Amino acid sequence: MQHLQRFLHKFSRVAKRAYDFGGYALHPVEIHTLAFITGKGRSYVSEIARETAVTRGAVSQVVARLTDKGLVDKAPAPANTSRMLIHPTEEGQRVAAAHDTFHDQRDQRFLAFLEGLDADQRRIVKQLFFEMDCWMDNYLDDT
C-alpha cells in the first residue's frame, strides 16, 4: 500500500501542474480534453464529459480556455443549431501532436512493462485498474 500511496500522491501533483506542449502551458485536463477532441475530429461538451468522466460544467470551462488560446473552435451543429460542436484548430492539432510526443518520451518504461506481461497478468492488471476506478468513485460526490 505504501507504493500505491506514493503513486496517488505523485499523480495528484501531476494533475495540478501545467506542462509545455508546443509552446502552450496546459494542465493535464486541458491537454487531455484537446487530445480527446482531436481524436474524435469534433465533439459536443456532453460527449466529452460522458467519455472522460469530467462534469459538463468543468468541460465547458476547459473548452472556453482552449478556445481563448486558439486551440479549439465552436460551431453550431448542422442538425441542431442550439448545440455547439467543438473541433480543434490547426494549432490545436499541432499541440495535440506535441502531447503525443510528450508521452512517447515519458511512458516508454511503463508501456514496456505492460507489454511484457502475459495474458493472465494483463487480465489481473486490467481488473486491478477497474477496481481502483470503482474505489475512487467512493470518494467523488458527482458519480
WOCOR-V59047 format. One record per backbone hydrogen bond with DSSP energy under -1.0 kcal/mol. NH is the residue of the N-H (numbers start at 1). CO is the residue of the C=O. If there is no record, write none. Layout:
nh=NH co=CO
nh=NH co=CO
This chain:
nh=5 co=1
nh=6 co=2
nh=7 co=3
nh=8 co=4
nh=9 co=5
nh=10 co=6
nh=11 co=7
nh=12 co=8
nh=13 co=9
nh=14 co=10
nh=15 co=11
nh=17 co=14
nh=19 co=26
nh=21 co=24
nh=26 co=19
nh=31 co=27
nh=32 co=28
nh=33 co=29
nh=34 co=30
nh=35 co=31
nh=36 co=32
nh=37 co=33
nh=38 co=34
nh=39 co=35
nh=40 co=36
nh=41 co=37
nh=43 co=86
nh=48 co=44
nh=49 co=45
nh=50 co=46
nh=51 co=47
nh=52 co=48
nh=53 co=49
nh=54 co=49
nh=59 co=55
nh=60 co=56
nh=61 co=57
nh=62 co=58
nh=63 co=59
nh=64 co=60
nh=65 co=61
nh=66 co=62
nh=67 co=63
nh=68 co=64
nh=69 co=65
nh=70 co=67
nh=71 co=66
nh=73 co=87
nh=75 co=85
nh=77 co=83
nh=83 co=80
nh=85 co=75
nh=86 co=43
nh=87 co=73
nh=89 co=71
nh=93 co=89
nh=94 co=90
nh=95 co=91
nh=96 co=92
nh=97 co=93
nh=98 co=94
nh=99 co=95
nh=100 co=96
nh=101 co=97
nh=102 co=98
nh=103 co=99
nh=104 co=100
nh=105 co=101
nh=106 co=102
nh=107 co=103
nh=111 co=107
nh=112 co=108
nh=113 co=109
nh=114 co=110
nh=115 co=111
nh=116 co=112
nh=117 co=114
nh=122 co=118
nh=123 co=119
nh=124 co=120
nh=125 co=121
nh=126 co=122
nh=127 co=123
nh=128 co=124
nh=129 co=125
nh=130 co=126
nh=131 co=127
nh=132 co=128
nh=133 co=129
nh=134 co=130
nh=135 co=131
nh=136 co=132
nh=137 co=133
nh=138 co=135
nh=139 co=136
nh=140 co=137
